Amino acid sequence: MAAYATVQDVQDRMTRTMTDEEKAVCAKLLDDAAVVIDAYNSDAAANAKLVVSCRMVIRAVGDGDAGGYPIGATQGSMTALGYTQSWTTASGGSNGELYLERLEKKLLGVGDHIGSYSPTQELVAPPPPFPAPGVSS
């Protein structure tokens, strides 16, 4: 399976320059991100797949100091002399893990679908078809 973004696509969206080792890891993570994306919606738009791939990999690799907050963080704290730094992400992903945020699921066309299905629907006979116009029964 081919990745939906390139290492250069990811680099263009970062605020720091990746090392050669990070670029090699980035290429593998882009392949992995494509598998995750296809598990959700392989028919999503190409530009959505590109954006989502880049966001997933940047979260995993780390963007450096992008305003102090990593992509997807909902809460954060910093202290100076105590050397404390912590972040909370909405989807519960851990450091280095590829996961989809709510916005990314929406971009792929799979977020916030509400519906229901009853397995007993199959037990009820379907209604008879309507007769064609002009045909009497």
Chimera marker file (.cmm) of the C-alpha trace (Angstrom):
<marker_set name="trace">
<marker id="1" x="0.000" y="0.000" z="0.000" r="1" g="1" b="0" radius="0.5"/>
<marker id="2" x="1.286" y="3.419" z="-0.897" r="1" g="1" b="0" radius="0.5"/>
<marker id="3" x="1.379" y="6.275" z="1.564" r="1" g="1" b="0" radius="0.5"/>
<marker id="4" x="-0.938" y="9.224" z="0.990" r="1" g="1" b="0" radius="0.5"/>
<marker id="5" x="1.746" y="11.807" z="1.814" r="1" g="1" b="0" radius="0.5"/>
<marker id="6" x="5.488" y="12.134" z="1.386" r="1" g="1" b="0" radius="0.5"/>
<marker id="7" x="8.168" y="12.887" z="3.921" r="1" g="1" b="0" radius="0.5"/>
<marker id="8" x="8.466" y="16.319" z="2.294" r="1" g="1" b="0" radius="0.5"/>
<marker id="9" x="4.715" y="16.920" z="2.829" r="1" g="1" b="0" radius="0.5"/>
<marker id="10" x="5.220" y="16.267" z="6.540" r="1" g="1" b="0" radius="0.5"/>
<marker id="11" x="8.379" y="18.386" z="6.697" r="1" g="1" b="0" radius="0.5"/>
<marker id="12" x="6.591" y="21.318" z="5.030" r="1" g="1" b="0" radius="0.5"/>
<marker id="13" x="4.027" y="21.324" z="7.844" r="1" g="1" b="0" radius="0.5"/>
<marker id="14" x="6.540" y="21.185" z="10.699" r="1" g="1" b="0" radius="0.5"/>
<marker id="15" x="8.144" y="24.095" z="12.510" r="1" g="1" b="0" radius="0.5"/>
<marker id="16" x="11.486" y="22.325" z="12.788" r="1" g="1" b="0" radius="0.5"/>
<marker id="17" x="13.738" y="20.342" z="10.469" r="1" g="1" b="0" radius="0.5"/>
<marker id="18" x="13.694" y="16.563" z="10.867" r="1" g="1" b="0" radius="0.5"/>
<marker id="19" x="16.945" y="14.635" z="11.178" r="1" g="1" b="0" radius="0.5"/>
<marker id="20" x="17.794" y="11.916" z="8.657" r="1" g="1" b="0" radius="0.5"/>
<marker id="21" x="16.791" y="9.271" z="11.210" r="1" g="1" b="0" radius="0.5"/>
<marker id="22" x="13.436" y="10.975" z="11.766" r="1" g="1" b="0" radius="0.5"/>
<marker id="23" x="12.870" y="11.141" z="8.012" r="1" g="1" b="0" radius="0.5"/>
<marker id="24" x="13.383" y="7.377" z="7.747" r="1" g="1" b="0" radius="0.5"/>
<marker id="25" x="10.934" y="6.789" z="10.613" r="1" g="1" b="0" radius="0.5"/>
<marker id="26" x="8.534" y="9.297" z="9.047" r="1" g="1" b="0" radius="0.5"/>
<marker id="27" x="8.444" y="7.309" z="5.793" r="1" g="1" b="0" radius="0.5"/>
<marker id="28" x="7.502" y="4.120" z="7.661" r="1" g="1" b="0" radius="0.5"/>
<marker id="29" x="4.901" y="5.941" z="9.755" r="1" g="1" b="0" radius="0.5"/>
<marker id="30" x="3.304" y="7.343" z="6.599" r="1" g="1" b="0" radius="0.5"/>
<marker id="31" x="2.841" y="3.774" z="5.343" r="1" g="1" b="0" radius="0.5"/>
<marker id="32" x="1.302" y="2.818" z="8.692" r="1" g="1" b="0" radius="0.5"/>
<marker id="33" x="-0.948" y="5.896" z="8.643" r="1" g="1" b="0" radius="0.5"/>
<marker id="34" x="-2.284" y="4.822" z="5.235" r="1" g="1" b="0" radius="0.5"/>
<marker id="35" x="-3.355" y="1.482" z="6.711" r="1" g="1" b="0" radius="0.5"/>
<marker id="36" x="-5.144" y="3.222" z="9.607" r="1" g="1" b="0" radius="0.5"/>
<marker id="37" x="-6.853" y="5.661" z="7.236" r="1" g="1" b="0" radius="0.5"/>
<marker id="38" x="-8.014" y="2.872" z="4.915" r="1" g="1" b="0" radius="0.5"/>
<marker id="39" x="-9.444" y="0.996" z="7.897" r="1" g="1" b="0" radius="0.5"/>
<marker id="40" x="-11.722" y="3.988" z="8.494" r="1" g="1" b="0" radius="0.5"/>
<marker id="41" x="-12.537" y="5.052" z="4.929" r="1" g="1" b="0" radius="0.5"/>
<marker id="42" x="-10.499" y="4.049" z="1.897" r="1" g="1" b="0" radius="0.5"/>
<marker id="43" x="-12.850" y="6.103" z="-0.314" r="1" g="1" b="0" radius="0.5"/>
<marker id="44" x="-12.065" y="9.444" z="1.369" r="1" g="1" b="0" radius="0.5"/>
<marker id="45" x="-10.852" y="12.361" z="-0.741" r="1" g="1" b="0" radius="0.5"/>
<marker id="46" x="-7.148" y="12.331" z="-1.631" r="1" g="1" b="0" radius="0.5"/>
<marker id="47" x="-6.501" y="15.750" z="-0.073" r="1" g="1" b="0" radius="0.5"/>
<marker id="48" x="-8.170" y="14.635" z="3.177" r="1" g="1" b="0" radius="0.5"/>
<marker id="49" x="-5.962" y="11.537" z="3.281" r="1" g="1" b="0" radius="0.5"/>
<marker id="50" x="-2.869" y="13.701" z="2.751" r="1" g="1" b="0" radius="0.5"/>
<marker id="51" x="-3.761" y="16.129" z="5.559" r="1" g="1" b="0" radius="0.5"/>
<marker id="52" x="-4.722" y="13.363" z="7.975" r="1" g="1" b="0" radius="0.5"/>
<marker id="53" x="-1.536" y="11.402" z="7.211" r="1" g="1" b="0" radius="0.5"/>
<marker id="54" x="0.629" y="14.436" z="7.901" r="1" g="1" b="0" radius="0.5"/>
<marker id="55" x="-1.165" y="15.292" z="11.146" r="1" g="1" b="0" radius="0.5"/>
<marker id="56" x="-0.903" y="11.711" z="12.436" r="1" g="1" b="0" radius="0.5"/>
<marker id="57" x="2.818" y="11.482" z="11.704" r="1" g="1" b="0" radius="0.5"/>
<marker id="58" x="3.632" y="14.941" z="13.093" r="1" g="1" b="0" radius="0.5"/>
<marker id="59" x="1.931" y="13.938" z="16.349" r="1" g="1" b="0" radius="0.5"/>
<marker id="60" x="3.997" y="10.751" z="16.495" r="1" g="1" b="0" radius="0.5"/>
<marker id="61" x="7.346" y="12.288" z="15.514" r="1" g="1" b="0" radius="0.5"/>
<marker id="62" x="6.884" y="15.557" z="17.376" r="1" g="1" b="0" radius="0.5"/>
<marker id="63" x="6.828" y="19.011" z="15.901" r="1" g="1" b="0" radius="0.5"/>
<marker id="64" x="9.286" y="20.612" z="18.259" r="1" g="1" b="0" radius="0.5"/>
<marker id="65" x="8.125" y="23.872" z="19.765" r="1" g="1" b="0" radius="0.5"/>
<marker id="66" x="4.940" y="24.624" z="17.800" r="1" g="1" b="0" radius="0.5"/>
<marker id="67" x="3.756" y="27.229" z="20.247" r="1" g="1" b="0" radius="0.5"/>
<marker id="68" x="4.512" y="24.798" z="23.037" r="1" g="1" b="0" radius="0.5"/>
<marker id="69" x="1.501" y="22.561" z="22.359" r="1" g="1" b="0" radius="0.5"/>
<marker id="70" x="1.552" y="19.376" z="20.285" r="1" g="1" b="0" radius="0.5"/>
<marker id="71" x="-1.160" y="18.864" z="17.636" r="1" g="1" b="0" radius="0.5"/>
<marker id="72" x="-4.307" y="17.484" z="19.222" r="1" g="1" b="0" radius="0.5"/>
<marker id="73" x="-3.526" y="18.562" z="22.783" r="1" g="1" b="0" radius="0.5"/>
<marker id="74" x="-6.578" y="19.652" z="24.732" r="1" g="1" b="0" radius="0.5"/>
<marker id="75" x="-4.753" y="20.600" z="27.910" r="1" g="1" b="0" radius="0.5"/>
<marker id="76" x="-1.170" y="21.399" z="28.760" r="1" g="1" b="0" radius="0.5"/>
<marker id="77" x="1.010" y="22.775" z="31.469" r="1" g="1" b="0" radius="0.5"/>
<marker id="78" x="4.574" y="24.017" z="31.725" r="1" g="1" b="0" radius="0.5"/>
<marker id="79" x="6.722" y="25.101" z="34.592" r="1" g="1" b="0" radius="0.5"/>
<marker id="80" x="10.211" y="26.481" z="34.480" r="1" g="1" b="0" radius="0.5"/>
<marker id="81" x="12.591" y="25.664" z="37.265" r="1" g="1" b="0" radius="0.5"/>
<marker id="82" x="10.702" y="22.538" z="38.288" r="1" g="1" b="0" radius="0.5"/>
<marker id="83" x="11.055" y="21.174" z="34.737" r="1" g="1" b="0" radius="0.5"/>
<marker id="84" x="7.451" y="19.988" z="34.505" r="1" g="1" b="0" radius="0.5"/>
<marker id="85" x="5.641" y="19.619" z="31.218" r="1" g="1" b="0" radius="0.5"/>
<marker id="86" x="2.471" y="17.610" z="30.570" r="1" g="1" b="0" radius="0.5"/>
<marker id="87" x="-0.153" y="17.348" z="27.825" r="1" g="1" b="0" radius="0.5"/>
<marker id="88" x="-3.553" y="15.747" z="27.497" r="1" g="1" b="0" radius="0.5"/>
<marker id="89" x="-4.838" y="14.664" z="24.111" r="1" g="1" b="0" radius="0.5"/>
<marker id="90" x="-8.500" y="14.228" z="23.222" r="1" g="1" b="0" radius="0.5"/>
<marker id="91" x="-8.245" y="10.742" z="21.734" r="1" g="1" b="0" radius="0.5"/>
<marker id="92" x="-6.054" y="9.286" z="24.425" r="1" g="1" b="0" radius="0.5"/>
<marker id="93" x="-3.155" y="8.558" z="22.096" r="1" g="1" b="0" radius="0.5"/>
<marker id="94" x="0.216" y="8.029" z="23.652" r="1" g="1" b="0" radius="0.5"/>
<marker id="95" x="3.607" y="9.350" z="22.635" r="1" g="1" b="0" radius="0.5"/>
<marker id="96" x="4.656" y="7.985" z="19.251" r="1" g="1" b="0" radius="0.5"/>
<marker id="97" x="1.308" y="6.312" z="18.562" r="1" g="1" b="0" radius="0.5"/>
<marker id="98" x="-0.654" y="6.840" z="15.351" r="1" g="1" b="0" radius="0.5"/>
<marker id="99" x="-4.288" y="7.677" z="16.036" r="1" g="1" b="0" radius="0.5"/>
<marker id="100" x="-7.088" y="9.759" z="14.586" r="1" g="1" b="0" radius="0.5"/>
<marker id="101" x="-8.467" y="12.859" z="16.275" r="1" g="1" b="0" radius="0.5"/>
<marker id="102" x="-12.148" y="13.798" z="15.982" r="1" g="1" b="0" radius="0.5"/>
<marker id="103" x="-11.441" y="16.408" z="13.278" r="1" g="1" b="0" radius="0.5"/>
<marker id="104" x="-9.458" y="13.896" z="11.248" r="1" g="1" b="0" radius="0.5"/>
<marker id="105" x="-12.310" y="11.381" z="11.398" r="1" g="1" b="0" radius="0.5"/>
<marker id="106" x="-14.623" y="14.101" z="10.101" r="1" g="1" b="0" radius="0.5"/>
<marker id="107" x="-12.186" y="14.837" z="7.267" r="1" g="1" b="0" radius="0.5"/>
<marker id="108" x="-12.305" y="11.162" z="6.341" r="1" g="1" b="0" radius="0.5"/>
<marker id="109" x="-16.106" y="11.217" z="6.481" r="1" g="1" b="0" radius="0.5"/>
<marker id="110" x="-16.514" y="8.877" z="9.451" r="1" g="1" b="0" radius="0.5"/>
<marker id="111" x="-16.991" y="11.117" z="12.485" r="1" g="1" b="0" radius="0.5"/>
<marker id="112" x="-20.103" y="11.565" z="14.610" r="1" g="1" b="0" radius="0.5"/>
<marker id="113" x="-22.498" y="9.304" z="12.744" r="1" g="1" b="0" radius="0.5"/>
<marker id="114" x="-25.594" y="8.610" z="14.800" r="1" g="1" b="0" radius="0.5"/>
<marker id="115" x="-27.974" y="5.845" z="13.884" r="1" g="1" b="0" radius="0.5"/>
<marker id="116" x="-29.440" y="2.580" z="14.964" r="1" g="1" b="0" radius="0.5"/>
<marker id="117" x="-30.191" y="-0.841" z="13.631" r="1" g="1" b="0" radius="0.5"/>
<marker id="118" x="-32.373" y="-3.527" z="15.126" r="1" g="1" b="0" radius="0.5"/>
<marker id="119" x="-31.536" y="-7.133" z="14.311" r="1" g="1" b="0" radius="0.5"/>
<marker id="120" x="-35.263" y="-7.914" z="14.613" r="1" g="1" b="0" radius="0.5"/>
<marker id="121" x="-35.922" y="-5.867" z="11.461" r="1" g="1" b="0" radius="0.5"/>
<marker id="122" x="-34.940" y="-8.913" z="9.445" r="1" g="1" b="0" radius="0.5"/>
<marker id="123" x="-37.662" y="-11.010" z="11.124" r="1" g="1" b="0" radius="0.5"/>
<marker id="124" x="-40.492" y="-8.884" z="9.730" r="1" g="1" b="0" radius="0.5"/>
<marker id="125" x="-41.640" y="-9.585" z="6.177" r="1" g="1" b="0" radius="0.5"/>
<marker id="126" x="-41.092" y="-6.605" z="3.849" r="1" g="1" b="0" radius="0.5"/>
<marker id="127" x="-44.228" y="-4.834" z="2.592" r="1" g="1" b="0" radius="0.5"/>
<marker id="128" x="-45.496" y="-5.886" z="-0.838" r="1" g="1" b="0" radius="0.5"/>
<marker id="129" x="-44.276" y="-3.774" z="-3.756" r="1" g="1" b="0" radius="0.5"/>
<marker id="130" x="-46.557" y="-1.100" z="-5.151" r="1" g="1" b="0" radius="0.5"/>
<marker id="131" x="-48.197" y="-2.056" z="-8.462" r="1" g="1" b="0" radius="0.5"/>
<marker id="132" x="-46.971" y="-0.236" z="-11.549" r="1" g="1" b="0" radius="0.5"/>
<marker id="133" x="-49.114" y="2.751" z="-12.525" r="1" g="1" b="0" radius="0.5"/>
<marker id="134" x="-52.038" y="1.744" z="-14.724" r="1" g="1" b="0" radius="0.5"/>
<marker id="135" x="-51.871" y="-1.922" z="-13.676" r="1" g="1" b="0" radius="0.5"/>
<marker id="136" x="-54.813" y="-3.225" z="-11.688" r="1" g="1" b="0" radius="0.5"/>
<marker id="137" x="-54.461" y="-6.045" z="-9.274" r="1" g="1" b="0" radius="0.5"/>
<link id1="1" id2="2" r="1" g="1" b="0" radius="0.2"/>
<link id1="2" id2="3" r="1" g="1" b="0" radius="0.2"/>
<link id1="3" id2="4" r="1" g="1" b="0" radius="0.2"/>
<link id1="4" id2="5" r="1" g="1" b="0" radius="0.2"/>
<link id1="5" id2="6" r="1" g="1" b="0" radius="0.2"/>
<link id1="6" id2="7" r="1" g="1" b="0" radius="0.2"/>
<link id1="7" id2="8" r="1" g="1" b="0" radius="0.2"/>
<link id1="8" id2="9" r="1" g="1" b="0" radius="0.2"/>
<link id1="9" id2="10" r="1" g="1" b="0" radius="0.2"/>
<link id1="10" id2="11" r="1" g="1" b="0" radius="0.2"/>
<link id1="11" id2="12" r="1" g="1" b="0" radius="0.2"/>
<link id1="12" id2="13" r="1" g="1" b="0" radius="0.2"/>
<link id1="13" id2="14" r="1" g="1" b="0" radius="0.2"/>
<link id1="14" id2="15" r="1" g="1" b="0" radius="0.2"/>
<link id1="15" id2="16" r="1" g="1" b="0" radius="0.2"/>
<link id1="16" id2="17" r="1" g="1" b="0" radius="0.2"/>
<link id1="17" id2="18" r="1" g="1" b="0" radius="0.2"/>
<link id1="18" id2="19" r="1" g="1" b="0" radius="0.2"/>
<link id1="19" id2="20" r="1" g="1" b="0" radius="0.2"/>
<link id1="20" id2="21" r="1" g="1" b="0" radius="0.2"/>
<link id1="21" id2="22" r="1" g="1" b="0" radius="0.2"/>
<link id1="22" id2="23" r="1" g="1" b="0" radius="0.2"/>
<link id1="23" id2="24" r="1" g="1" b="0" radius="0.2"/>
<link id1="24" id2="25" r="1" g="1" b="0" radius="0.2"/>
<link id1="25" id2="26" r="1" g="1" b="0" radius="0.2"/>
<link id1="26" id2="27" r="1" g="1" b="0" radius="0.2"/>
<link id1="27" id2="28" r="1" g="1" b="0" radius="0.2"/>
<link id1="28" id2="29" r="1" g="1" b="0" radius="0.2"/>
<link id1="29" id2="30" r="1" g="1" b="0" radius="0.2"/>
<link id1="30" id2="31" r="1" g="1" b="0" radius="0.2"/>
<link id1="31" id2="32" r="1" g="1" b="0" radius="0.2"/>
<link id1="32" id2="33" r="1" g="1" b="0" radius="0.2"/>
<link id1="33" id2="34" r="1" g="1" b="0" radius="0.2"/>
<link id1="34" id2="35" r="1" g="1" b="0" radius="0.2"/>
<link id1="35" id2="36" r="1" g="1" b="0" radius="0.2"/>
<link id1="36" id2="37" r="1" g="1" b="0" radius="0.2"/>
<link id1="37" id2="38" r="1" g="1" b="0" radius="0.2"/>
<link id1="38" id2="39" r="1" g="1" b="0" radius="0.2"/>
<link id1="39" id2="40" r="1" g="1" b="0" radius="0.2"/>
<link id1="40" id2="41" r="1" g="1" b="0" radius="0.2"/>
<link id1="41" id2="42" r="1" g="1" b="0" radius="0.2"/>
<link id1="42" id2="43" r="1" g="1" b="0" radius="0.2"/>
<link id1="43" id2="44" r="1" g="1" b="0" radius="0.2"/>
<link id1="44" id2="45" r="1" g="1" b="0" radius="0.2"/>
<link id1="45" id2="46" r="1" g="1" b="0" radius="0.2"/>
<link id1="46" id2="47" r="1" g="1" b="0" radius="0.2"/>
<link id1="47" id2="48" r="1" g="1" b="0" radius="0.2"/>
<link id1="48" id2="49" r="1" g="1" b="0" radius="0.2"/>
<link id1="49" id2="50" r="1" g="1" b="0" radius="0.2"/>
<link id1="50" id2="51" r="1" g="1" b="0" radius="0.2"/>
<link id1="51" id2="52" r="1" g="1" b="0" radius="0.2"/>
<link id1="52" id2="53" r="1" g="1" b="0" radius="0.2"/>
<link id1="53" id2="54" r="1" g="1" b="0" radius="0.2"/>
<link id1="54" id2="55" r="1" g="1" b="0" radius="0.2"/>
<link id1="55" id2="56" r="1" g="1" b="0" radius="0.2"/>
<link id1="56" id2="57" r="1" g="1" b="0" radius="0.2"/>
<link id1="57" id2="58" r="1" g="1" b="0" radius="0.2"/>
<link id1="58" id2="59" r="1" g="1" b="0" radius="0.2"/>
<link id1="59" id2="60" r="1" g="1" b="0" radius="0.2"/>
<link id1="60" id2="61" r="1" g="1" b="0" radius="0.2"/>
<link id1="61" id2="62" r="1" g="1" b="0" radius="0.2"/>
<link id1="62" id2="63" r="1" g="1" b="0" radius="0.2"/>
<link id1="63" id2="64" r="1" g="1" b="0" radius="0.2"/>
<link id1="64" id2="65" r="1" g="1" b="0" radius="0.2"/>
<link id1="65" id2="66" r="1" g="1" b="0" radius="0.2"/>
<link id1="66" id2="67" r="1" g="1" b="0" radius="0.2"/>
<link id1="67" id2="68" r="1" g="1" b="0" radius="0.2"/>
<link id1="68" id2="69" r="1" g="1" b="0" radius="0.2"/>
<link id1="69" id2="70" r="1" g="1" b="0" radius="0.2"/>
<link id1="70" id2="71" r="1" g="1" b="0" radius="0.2"/>
<link id1="71" id2="72" r="1" g="1" b="0" radius="0.2"/>
<link id1="72" id2="73" r="1" g="1" b="0" radius="0.2"/>
<link id1="73" id2="74" r="1" g="1" b="0" radius="0.2"/>
<link id1="74" id2="75" r="1" g="1" b="0" radius="0.2"/>
<link id1="75" id2="76" r="1" g="1" b="0" radius="0.2"/>
<link id1="76" id2="77" r="1" g="1" b="0" radius="0.2"/>
<link id1="77" id2="78" r="1" g="1" b="0" radius="0.2"/>
<link id1="78" id2="79" r="1" g="1" b="0" radius="0.2"/>
<link id1="79" id2="80" r="1" g="1" b="0" radius="0.2"/>
<link id1="80" id2="81" r="1" g="1" b="0" radius="0.2"/>
<link id1="81" id2="82" r="1" g="1" b="0" radius="0.2"/>
<link id1="82" id2="83" r="1" g="1" b="0" radius="0.2"/>
<link id1="83" id2="84" r="1" g="1" b="0" radius="0.2"/>
<link id1="84" id2="85" r="1" g="1" b="0" radius="0.2"/>
<link id1="85" id2="86" r="1" g="1" b="0" radius="0.2"/>
<link id1="86" id2="87" r="1" g="1" b="0" radius="0.2"/>
<link id1="87" id2="88" r="1" g="1" b="0" radius="0.2"/>
<link id1="88" id2="89" r="1" g="1" b="0" radius="0.2"/>
<link id1="89" id2="90" r="1" g="1" b="0" radius="0.2"/>
<link id1="90" id2="91" r="1" g="1" b="0" radius="0.2"/>
<link id1="91" id2="92" r="1" g="1" b="0" radius="0.2"/>
<link id1="92" id2="93" r="1" g="1" b="0" radius="0.2"/>
<link id1="93" id2="94" r="1" g="1" b="0" radius="0.2"/>
<link id1="94" id2="95" r="1" g="1" b="0" radius="0.2"/>
<link id1="95" id2="96" r="1" g="1" b="0" radius="0.2"/>
<link id1="96" id2="97" r="1" g="1" b="0" radius="0.2"/>
<link id1="97" id2="98" r="1" g="1" b="0" radius="0.2"/>
<link id1="98" id2="99" r="1" g="1" b="0" radius="0.2"/>
<link id1="99" id2="100" r="1" g="1" b="0" radius="0.2"/>
<link id1="100" id2="101" r="1" g="1" b="0" radius="0.2"/>
<link id1="101" id2="102" r="1" g="1" b="0" radius="0.2"/>
<link id1="102" id2="103" r="1" g="1" b="0" radius="0.2"/>
<link id1="103" id2="104" r="1" g="1" b="0" radius="0.2"/>
<link id1="104" id2="105" r="1" g="1" b="0" radius="0.2"/>
<link id1="105" id2="106" r="1" g="1" b="0" radius="0.2"/>
<link id1="106" id2="107" r="1" g="1" b="0" radius="0.2"/>
<link id1="107" id2="108" r="1" g="1" b="0" radius="0.2"/>
<link id1="108" id2="109" r="1" g="1" b="0" radius="0.2"/>
<link id1="109" id2="110" r="1" g="1" b="0" radius="0.2"/>
<link id1="110" id2="111" r="1" g="1" b="0" radius="0.2"/>
<link id1="111" id2="112" r="1" g="1" b="0" radius="0.2"/>
<link id1="112" id2="113" r="1" g="1" b="0" radius="0.2"/>
<link id1="113" id2="114" r="1" g="1" b="0" radius="0.2"/>
<link id1="114" id2="115" r="1" g="1" b="0" radius="0.2"/>
<link id1="115" id2="116" r="1" g="1" b="0" radius="0.2"/>
<link id1="116" id2="117" r="1" g="1" b="0" radius="0.2"/>
<link id1="117" id2="118" r="1" g="1" b="0" radius="0.2"/>
<link id1="118" id2="119" r="1" g="1" b="0" radius="0.2"/>
<link id1="119" id2="120" r="1" g="1" b="0" radius="0.2"/>
<link id1="120" id2="121" r="1" g="1" b="0" radius="0.2"/>
<link id1="121" id2="122" r="1" g="1" b="0" radius="0.2"/>
<link id1="122" id2="123" r="1" g="1" b="0" radius="0.2"/>
<link id1="123" id2="124" r="1" g="1" b="0" radius="0.2"/>
<link id1="124" id2="125" r="1" g="1" b="0" radius="0.2"/>
<link id1="125" id2="126" r="1" g="1" b="0" radius="0.2"/>
<link id1="126" id2="127" r="1" g="1" b="0" radius="0.2"/>
<link id1="127" id2="128" r="1" g="1" b="0" radius="0.2"/>
<link id1="128" id2="129" r="1" g="1" b="0" radius="0.2"/>
<link id1="129" id2="130" r="1" g="1" b="0" radius="0.2"/>
<link id1="130" id2="131" r="1" g="1" b="0" radius="0.2"/>
<link id1="131" id2="132" r="1" g="1" b="0" radius="0.2"/>
<link id1="132" id2="133" r="1" g="1" b="0" radius="0.2"/>
<link id1="133" id2="134" r="1" g="1" b="0" radius="0.2"/>
<link id1="134" id2="135" r="1" g="1" b="0" radius="0.2"/>
<link id1="135" id2="136" r="1" g="1" b="0" radius="0.2"/>
<link id1="136" id2="137" r="1" g="1" b="0" radius="0.2"/>
</marker_set>
